[in-house]
Amino acid sequence: MNIFVSAALLAAIAFVSPVLAQKVSAPMTGSSGGGSLRIGVVDSQKIVAQLPEAKEAQEKLQESGKKYRDTIETIQKDYVQALESYDKQKAMMSADAKTKEEERLKSIQERYQRYREEKFGNQGELAALQEELLAPIRKRVQNAIKEVAKTERLSAVMETPAFVYYDEELDITFRVLDKLKRNK
C-alpha cells in the first residue's frame, strides 16, 4: 500500500471534526448564561479505517496512483536510455545533431515534469480523485459525529491527535462508528 496515498486519505478525513470535544464541566459563556461545557473526543482515523467505502476509495486511489507511477517510470526509462545513447554518441555527432538530441532530451524532461504535475500535483488528477471519493465519506462521518454529539448533549467534539492525554470516558469514537453502521 502506498504510504503517500494512505497518509493523504487519513489526513483528508482527519479534519472531519474541527470542533472541540471532551466531556468537561466548565462555566459556559454566552447568551445562555450558566451551564456546563461538555466535550467529547473522537478518533476519525479509527472510524475511517472501519468504513468499507473508505477502503474502496483507498483501493481506487492506489490503483490510479500505480497506473500514474508506471507511466512516469516509463518516461524516466526513456530518458535514461536516450541520455546513455547520447553520451555514447555525442563525440561523433555534429553540432546540429547534438543540438537536436539535447532538445529531445529536454523535451522528455519537460514531459516528465508536466505529467508528474498533472497527475500528482496539488491540483492534479490524483488530488481531484481523492477529493471526489472522500468528500461524501467526510460528510457522512461529520454528520454521524454531530448526531452523536447532540444525543450525548456535547457542546463540542475534539479530534484525538489534539490531545496528549484525555480520559477514555470522553471518547465517542465507537458510538459514532455504531451510528454509521446502523445508518448505512
Rosetta blueprint (number, residue, H / E / L):
1 M L
2 N L
3 I H
4 F H
5 V H
6 S H
7 A H
8 A H
9 L H
10 L H
11 A H
12 A H
13 I H
14 A H
15 F L
16 V L
17 S L
18 P L
19 V L
20 L L
21 A L
22 Q L
23 K L
24 V L
25 S L
26 A L
27 P E
28 M L
29 T L
30 G L
31 S L
32 S L
33 G L
34 G L
35 G L
36 S E
37 L L
38 R L
39 I E
40 G E
41 V E
42 V E
43 D L
44 S H
45 Q H
46 K H
47 I H
48 V H
49 A H
50 Q H
51 L L
52 P H
53 E H
54 A H
55 K H
56 E H
57 A H
58 Q H
59 E H
60 K H
61 L H
62 Q H
63 E H
64 S H
65 G H
66 K H
67 K H
68 Y H
69 R H
70 D H
71 T H
72 I H
73 E H
74 T H
75 I H
76 Q H
77 K H
78 D H
79 Y H
80 V H
81 Q H
82 A H
83 L H
84 E H
85 S H
86 Y H
87 D H
88 K H
89 Q H
90 K H
91 A H
92 M H
93 M L
94 S L
95 A H
96 D H
97 A H
98 K H
99 T H
100 K H
101 E H
102 E H
103 E H
104 R H
105 L H
106 K H
107 S H
108 I H
109 Q H
110 E H
111 R H
112 Y H
113 Q H
114 R H
115 Y H
116 R H
117 E H
118 E H
119 K H
120 F H
121 G L
122 N L
123 Q L
124 G L
125 E H
126 L H
127 A H
128 A H
129 L H
130 Q H
131 E H
132 E H
133 L H
134 L H
135 A H
136 P H
137 I H
138 R H
139 K H
140 R H
141 V H
142 Q H
143 N H
144 A H
145 I H
146 K H
147 E H
148 V H
149 A H
150 K H
151 T H
152 E L
153 R L
154 L L
155 S L
156 A E
157 V E
158 M E
159 E E
160 T H
161 P H
162 A H
163 F L
164 V L
165 Y L
166 Y L
167 D L
168 E H
169 E H
170 L H
171 D E
172 I L
173 T H
174 F H
175 R H
176 V H
177 L H
178 D H
179 K H
180 L H
181 K H
182 R H
183 N L
184 K L
